[in-house]
Amino acid sequence: MQTGLDWNGESAGPLLAIETSCDETAVAILSPSGAILAEQVLSQFGEHAPFGGVVPEIAARAHLVHLPGMVQAMMEEAGLAAQGLGAVAATSGPGLIGGLLVGAGFGKGIALAAGKPFVAVNHLEGHALTARLPGLVPGGAAFPYLLLLLSGGHCQCVAVEGVGRYRRLGGTIDDAVGEAFDKVAKLLGLPIPGGPALERLAAQGDARRFPLPRPLLGRPGCDFSFSGLKTAVAQLVAALPPGAIETRTAADIAAGFQAAVVDVLADRAAHALGAMPEASLMVVAGGVAANGAIRAALAAVAEARGLVLAAPPLRYCGDNAVMIGWAALERLRAGLATSGLDRRPQPRWPLAALAEPA
């Protein structure tokens, strides 16, 4: 069921947002103007570390345990009762279906009990619109802009033409960039989360010691490929003497891998800007957007085209409920359809599907 809503946020009240698409349990409360009244993100790294990666069943159970208490704490911090809310939003895809069911189901329960509208938010749209959060870009992030969505599960170049209007320019044909970071980190014996650990190690290494491939570098289009680069690192590690990798060698491999990724992302971003001459801004979002070397390279690409690179603060690069709440506010303000309580979470939910008629 889909229903249109003439939503007057100022009189309706703040919005409660829930994010449970992977291994972070996150809750936020935003005012109708987008001011953050309360927020919390609870990481599950401790639960998943013994297994070397995210275990979906463990993630879903952790959301189930922690979410009710977090929502209660955030409501108390904001000085609200459920009846004082204007709407409830929850990530409803894409992501791990167990976690999506927990978060969306809990959000629907609150909306139903309080008689408030429920907004099913696309996780990718949350990342896509983060740059429009109040105060992140001087003067605001105007449409259209180019988005590089870089995370553990996604790697895309997207033309963001408006709320609910997204045009995919290119994407990965195999591994996502964050997935490649995590797999290489595991090969090097680094703890999870692998991306930040690899970035720290790479800062100590010599990127020139081990030449690594740059998949699709210079090729036409905006697609990505990281599987071959990951395999090259695996072969390099396999050729080393048995046992733990010497620290200097591990740092040099990490530096070489990161340099290859940076070169590929910068090249693909330049191609995407060439395919979108109307772009007013270049935005990078997703967990990998926290990487300093990648930010610096993309900023140089944007500057060469006379544009500015907008990147969220580090705490909003990873999964968080603030971006989910903001995406819901954007949709409500635009008068786009809100979701009925029978809307089912979807483990796969492309951005392009948001433009389809309800």
C-alpha positions, 0 to 999 in steps of 0.5 A: 500500500502506498499513500500520498501525504500532505506533510506539514513537518513544523506542526507534525513534530520531529521524525524518528529514524532507525537504521539496521541494514547491516552490523550497526544499530542506529537511531536518530531523531531529527527536527522537521528542519533537519536539526539532530535532536538525538543520535546513537550508533552501536557497532557490533564489531565485537560480536563479529570479530571472532568470525572474521566478518559479519554473520547475518544471524548474529547481526539480526539478533543484536539489533533485536536486543539493542534497538528497543533500549536505544529508541527509548534512550533517544526519545528521552534525550529528545524529551519526546513521547511517541505521540509527539513524533511527526513520522517514523522512518526505517531502512527497508533495503537494501541490506541483510534481510534479518536486520531489515525485518527487525528495524522496519518491524520495530519502526512500523510498530511505533508508527501504528501505535502512535498513529503516525506515518511510516516511511520506508527508506532506501539505504542508498538514498540515505547516502545519496542525500547526506550531502544535503544535510544542513550545514554540510555544504555552504549554500546547500548541495544543489541538484544535480550532482555526481555521487560516488557511492563507495562502501562495503557492498556498493560502488557506483557513480550516480547522477543525483538529479533530485529527490527520488531521481537517480541515474546510474552512470556506472558501477562495479562489475564484481567486488565493491571497493569496501569489500576489496579493502576488507578482503585484502585486510584479511589477507594481511592479518588485520582486524575488522573493520578492515578498511580503517586498519588497512589505511593506517597500515598503508600510511607506513608503507612504500606504495612503489615496492609492489606494482599492482594492477589498475583494473579498467584504468583509462577505459571508457565508461564509469564501471569499476572492477576490483576482483583482479586487484584483490586476486593480485594481492592474494597471489603476492601474499601466497608467494611470501614465506610461510607464517606471519607477514613481516610488518614492513612487507605488510605495510608496503602491500597495503600501500600499494593496494590503496594507491591502486584503488585511489588511481582507479577511483580518481580515473572513474570519477573523471569519466563520470564527470565527463558524462555529467557536464551539468553537475554542480558538485561532486559528492562521495559517500559511504564507508570508504568515503572516510579514507583520507587518501581517497578523499584527497584524490577525488578532491583533486579531480573535482578541483580540476573540473572547477567543482568542489568535493563534498564528503560527509563528516566521518561519523556519517560515512558509515551506516547511521540513522541521521542519513535515513531520517534526512532522506525521509524528511526530503521525501516528505517535503517533496510530497513523494509517496510514503509507505504503508505498514504492509511495505516489505523490506527488500534485501535488493532495492536499486536506487533506480527503482525509486523513480518508478511509479508507485 
